[in-house]
Amino acid sequence: MAVCKRSRTTIYQPKVGEVVKDRAHKGAEGVYMDTMSGRVYLRPRCGGLEWTTFPSEIERLGETPELVTVYTVDRPRRAPAALAS
């Protein structure tokens, strides 16, 4: 009787701002932004629209990771109470 062995593949966990390769999108390089709801969010190096892929489809580019500074703009969702009156 044959015994099935499952191979355990370690999914790469990049740091925010790290440039990674997306195998699902023809090897496109993108900056890792976040992982939410089982999807990885990447964006182009020079900014632009983010795209999603599965965590199993990303890989490290080289031995030493390249990091890009990620700026987040903190915008208020509504006017402060003093301005709303």
C-alpha positions as CSV (number, residue, x, y, z in Angstrom):
1,M,0.0,0.0,0.0
2,A,1.4,3.4,-1.0
3,V,1.7,6.1,1.6
4,C,1.1,9.7,0.4
5,K,3.5,12.2,1.7
6,R,2.7,15.9,1.5
7,S,5.5,18.2,0.7
8,R,5.6,21.3,2.9
9,T,6.4,24.4,0.9
10,T,7.4,27.4,2.9
11,I,5.7,30.5,1.6
12,Y,8.0,33.5,1.5
13,Q,7.0,36.4,3.9
14,P,8.6,39.6,2.7
15,K,8.9,42.9,4.6
16,V,6.7,45.9,3.7
17,G,8.6,47.8,1.0
18,E,10.6,44.8,-0.3
19,V,10.8,44.3,-4.0
20,V,9.6,40.8,-4.9
21,K,8.9,38.8,-8.1
22,D,5.4,37.8,-9.0
23,R,5.4,34.5,-10.9
24,A,1.7,34.6,-11.7
25,H,2.1,37.9,-13.6
26,K,4.9,36.9,-16.0
27,G,7.6,37.6,-13.4
28,A,6.6,41.2,-12.8
29,E,8.5,42.9,-10.0
30,G,6.5,44.7,-7.4
31,V,6.9,46.3,-4.0
32,Y,5.2,44.3,-1.2
33,M,2.5,46.3,0.5
34,D,0.4,43.9,2.6
35,T,-1.3,40.6,2.9
36,M,-5.1,40.7,3.4
37,S,-7.8,38.0,3.0
38,G,-5.3,35.5,1.6
39,R,-4.0,37.9,-1.1
40,V,-0.7,39.7,-1.4
41,Y,-0.9,43.4,-2.5
42,L,2.0,44.6,-4.7
43,R,2.6,47.9,-6.5
44,P,5.0,49.1,-9.2
45,R,8.4,50.4,-7.9
46,C,7.7,54.0,-8.9
47,G,4.2,54.0,-7.6
48,G,0.9,53.2,-9.4
49,L,-2.0,50.9,-9.1
50,E,-1.7,47.9,-6.8
51,W,-2.4,44.4,-8.0
52,T,-3.1,41.2,-6.1
53,T,-1.6,37.7,-6.3
54,F,-1.5,34.6,-4.1
55,P,1.3,34.4,-1.4
56,S,2.6,31.2,-3.0
57,E,3.3,33.1,-6.3
58,I,5.9,35.6,-4.9
59,E,9.6,35.0,-4.4
60,R,12.6,36.9,-3.3
61,L,14.6,38.6,-6.0
62,G,18.1,38.1,-4.7
63,E,20.2,37.2,-1.7
64,T,19.8,40.6,-0.1
65,P,16.3,42.1,-0.3
66,E,15.9,45.5,-2.0
67,L,13.7,47.8,0.1
68,V,11.7,50.7,-1.2
69,T,10.5,53.4,1.2
70,V,6.7,53.2,1.5
71,Y,4.9,56.4,2.4
72,T,1.4,56.3,3.8
73,V,-0.7,59.5,3.8
74,D,-2.9,59.7,6.8
75,R,-6.1,61.5,5.6
76,P,-9.0,62.2,7.8
77,R,-12.2,60.3,6.8
78,R,-14.4,63.2,7.8
79,A,-14.1,66.8,8.8
80,P,-13.2,67.5,12.4
81,A,-16.2,68.3,14.7
82,A,-15.1,72.0,14.9
83,L,-15.4,72.4,11.1
84,A,-18.6,70.4,10.7
85,S,-20.7,72.9,12.6
